[in-house]
């Protein structure tokens, strides 16, 4: 994760960061208390969101609603790069609702 904007970098009300996933990387099954918008700029991935599965690639955008369990799996051959935005202070949680807190790239 590379943070572009967040409250700790000067008072942004939204956080903006880049995700660079290596080929075959598998993100955790988790949730957020706020909407996130993901925009793929390179590579491809599979997004599991709210019980549905989507194939995404460069140029695609996925709006991930709050309180919707998700996981992102990087393409096995090329991985992916995406830019993501969410409200500053968005809290991550486990799929069953246990609080992980605010990830450092959003704080």
ZITA-V983000 format. One record per pair of residues at least 6 apart in sequence whose ideal C-beta (glycine too) atoms are under 6 Angstrom apart, sorted by the first residue. I is the first residue (numbers start at 1). J is the second residue. If there is no record, write none. Layout:
i | j
I | J
I | J
//
This chain:
i | j
1 | 17
1 | 19
1 | 105
2 | 18
3 | 17
3 | 105
4 | 16
5 | 12
5 | 16
6 | 12
6 | 15
7 | 88
8 | 107
12 | 88
13 | 88
14 | 85
14 | 87
14 | 88
15 | 86
15 | 88
15 | 106
16 | 85
17 | 84
17 | 105
18 | 83
19 | 82
20 | 81
21 | 74
21 | 79
21 | 80
22 | 79
23 | 76
23 | 77
23 | 78
23 | 79
24 | 76
25 | 74
26 | 73
27 | 71
27 | 72
29 | 71
29 | 95
30 | 92
31 | 69
31 | 93
32 | 90
32 | 92
33 | 66
33 | 91
34 | 66
34 | 86
34 | 87
34 | 90
35 | 65
35 | 66
36 | 64
36 | 84
36 | 86
37 | 63
37 | 85
38 | 62
38 | 82
38 | 84
39 | 61
39 | 83
40 | 56
40 | 58
40 | 60
40 | 80
40 | 82
41 | 58
41 | 81
42 | 58
42 | 81
43 | 75
43 | 78
43 | 79
43 | 80
44 | 57
44 | 75
44 | 80
45 | 56
45 | 72
45 | 74
45 | 75
45 | 80
46 | 55
46 | 73
47 | 54
47 | 56
47 | 62
47 | 72
48 | 71
49 | 64
49 | 70
50 | 68
64 | 70
69 | 95
74 | 80
89 | 102
90 | 106
91 | 102
92 | 100
92 | 103
93 | 99
93 | 100
//
